[in-house]
């Protein structure tokens, strides 16, 4: 029975990992893709604006 207790944790972790990958793949794209892309673009624009604002006063 030691081999069962030794193999159980890796098997359980593998099953959860496969489930996680399936959820990630299924949630890519879809109806919310444009909204998610817009949120990322807005965050990048804010970060770029803050970076330029911190450099601008020196000039």
C-alpha positions in Angstrom: 0.0 0.0 0.0 3.0 2.3 0.2 3.1 2.6 -3.5 -0.5 3.9 -3.5 0.2 6.6 -1.0 3.4 7.5 -2.9 1.5 7.8 -6.3 -1.7 9.4 -5.1 -0.4 13.0 -4.6 1.2 13.3 -8.1 -1.9 11.8 -9.7 -4.2 14.2 -7.9 -2.0 17.2 -8.8 -1.9 16.0 -12.5 -5.7 15.8 -12.6 -6.1 19.3 -11.1 -3.4 20.7 -13.5 -5.2 19.2 -16.5 -8.4 20.7 -15.2 -6.8 24.1 -14.8 -5.4 24.0 -18.3 -8.8 23.1 -19.7 -10.4 26.0 -17.9 -7.7 28.4 -19.2 -8.1 27.2 -22.8 -11.9 27.4 -22.6 -12.0 30.9 -21.3 -9.7 32.3 -24.0 -11.6 34.3 -26.5 -15.4 34.3 -26.4 -17.7 37.2 -25.7 -15.5 38.9 -23.2 -12.3 38.9 -25.3 -12.8 42.5 -26.6 -13.6 43.8 -23.1 -10.5 42.1 -21.6 -8.3 43.4 -24.5 -9.6 46.9 -23.9 -8.9 46.7 -20.2 -5.3 45.5 -20.9 -4.8 48.3 -23.5 -6.1 50.9 -21.0 -3.8 49.6 -18.3 -0.8 49.7 -20.6 -1.7 53.2 -21.8 -1.9 54.4 -18.1 1.4 52.9 -17.3 3.0 54.4 -20.4 1.4 57.8 -19.6 2.7 57.6 -16.0 6.2 56.7 -17.2 6.3 59.6 -19.7 4.9 62.0 -17.0 7.7 61.1 -14.7 10.3 61.7 -17.4 8.8 64.9 -18.8 9.4 67.3 -15.8 13.1 66.8 -16.1 13.2 68.3 -19.6 
